[in-house]
């Protein structure tokens, strides 16, 4: 028997039993549901159902009964006839590549979303789904920590991914918004390990600069630190120079520095949520194990790899014990932890802010430049500069309702 295909669109005030009432009508006529989707904004419902039904009298009857049921439910129903040819074209799009674009900011304006979606449209991609990941913002009450995020699921063939990424980077710079672009693979939905740089990422300071202030060599050390973070000088060389300047600093001062480390906004929320969902976490730092181990206990981090200070007679010698943990070493430790935990490298995430973080950012399944230097942001896969460290959760696709259970 010949079949008709219809797209039924329902709009109106949401209420319990609406979907049940409409599908019960379709069930009476033996309709086959081909697709269904629903969105609800401010208690206003938009529901779509594509269904197949026997052509002729049955087709006419089901439309009439659906219109009557919609009247009973006080919603508006419209129908669109879909040809078999158009339906098959739509089905064949399922084989296209899929990507996820996450937009982050303290607040999101129409201009930011407009430019991102225009860039998507310009290369012929389709947006399948738009999802808000953050809670609703009050227009009356001032938010202590404003943040907004939406996730776009897109589909199609991208000939030049770097060109699209560069476009997003430019929009991000022009409009002060973060845009993360990821392939929608099985690994994206099954991340299991997150590795953090420590200084200026997990904490809002460079510990070596604080130690230098206490040693009276702050300006000299800060200048070397900045040059290293910008990638202007080799990290190992800069590390050795800075360590020598700390010679003679009393060990007693280290505890006070550790107890007053400024934890980055959103870090606690992020790590508690990650652990609740079974993630492993690690600190991979060019800083010091003394402070990394303190954070390990405070934040319940699973692994710490950093540099070990050499201390003799209660004072820093200006030297260190073991190998320097530079950028390449961070990447090695990421691979080591993943191997020990039997985690595919595609399931890993690395977060950092400096040039010495790039090896692990580029190795990980998802590398995130966090409030990073321009050179690092341009080279990383994704970046977060507008909100706190818990922005990582939105890049993983979590909604606030999944997060605040553990906040």
C-alpha positions, 0 to 999 in steps of 0.5 A, a space after each residue: 500500500 502507498 504511504 504518506 510521510 508528514 512532519 507534524 509541528 506542535 507549538 504552544 504552552 507545555 503541559 503534562 500528557 501532551 506527547 502522550 495524547 498526540 502519539 496515542 492518536 498516531 498509534 490508533 492508525 498504526 503510524 510509524 514514527 520516523 523522527 521526533 524532537 522537542 525543545 522547551 523555552 520559557 514553558 513554550 513547547 516546540 515539538 516535531 514528529 515525522 511519521 509514516 502512515 497509509 495513504 488515502 482515507 487513513 492519512 486524511 483521518 489521522 490528520 483530522 484527529 490530530 488537529 482535534 487532539 491539538 485543539 483539546 490540548 490548546 496547542 497549534 498543529 501544522 503539517 508538512 508533506 514530505 516526499 520519499 525522495 526528500 526523506 531519503 536525502 535527509 536519511 543519507 545525511 546521517 553518513 556525514 561527518 559530525 562536529 560539536 561547537 561549544 560557545 562560552 562566555 560570561 554572557 552570550 549576545 546575538 552578535 556572537 552567535 550570529 557570527 559563529 553560525 554564519 561561519 558554519 553556514 558559509 561552508 555548507 554545514 547543517 546545524 542539527 541541534 542547539 543545546 543550552 548547557 548553563 542555567 538560566 541567568 537572572 535579569 534582576 539578581 546580580 550573578 556572583 559568577 556569570 557564565 553562559 554556554 551553548 552547544 551546536 551539533 553540526 553535520 557535513 563535510 569540511 574541506 579545510 578544518 584549519 580555515 574554519 578554526 582560524 575563523 573561530 579564533 578571529 571571532 573569539 578575539 573580536 567579540 570576547 567569546 570562547 569557541 571550541 571546535 571538536 569532532 564528534 567521535 566516540 572518544 569525545 563522549 568517553 573522556 577519562 583522564 584530565 591533566 592540568 598544568 599547575 601554575 597559572 592554570 590550576 592556581 592563579 599564580 606562578 609559585 616560582 615568582 612568589 618564592 623569588 619575591 621572598 628571596 628578594 629577586 622577584 623582578 629578575 625571576 619574573 622576567 625569565 618566567 615571562 620569556 619562557 611562557 612566551 616561548 622566547 627562551 628554552 624552558 630548561 635554560 630558564 628553569 636552571 637560571 631561576 633556580 640558582 636565584 632562589 639559593 639560600 631561601 629558607 624551607 620554612 617559608 614554603 609551607 606558608 606559600 602552599 597554604 595560601 595558593 590561590 585556587 583558580 575559579 571553578 577548579 573545585 567544581 570541575 575536579 569534584 564533578 570529574 571524580 564523580 563521573 569516574 575521571 582520573 586527574 593529574 598535575 603535570 607541572 614545570 613547578 614543584 612537587 612540594 606545592 603539587 602534592 599540597 594541591 593533590 591532597 587539597 583537591 583530591 588529585 590522582 597523580 602529580 609529576 613536577 620538579 623536586 626542589 633540592 633542600 639542604 640544612 633547611 635551605 634551597 640549594 638553587 638546584 633540583 633533584 632528578 630530570 627537569 619536567 619540561 614540555 616534552 616531559 609533560 607529554 611523556 607523563 600524559 602517555 605514561 598515566 594513560 597507559 597505566 590506566 589503560 586509557 586511549 590517548 584520544 580519551 585524554 584532556 590536557 589543560 595549560 597556559 604556557 608554551 611548555 604546555 603545547 606538547 601535551 595540549 597537542 598530544 591529548 585527545 582534547 587540548 585546552 589553552 586556559 587563559 593562555 598567552 596568544 601564541 599558545 591560544 593560536 596553537 591549541 585545539 581549544 581555549 577558555 579565556 572568558 570564564 573559570 576552569 569549570 568551563 572544561 565541563 561544558 566542552 565535555 557536553 555537561 549541563 549545569 544540572 549534571 554538575 551542580 549535583 556535586 558542587 
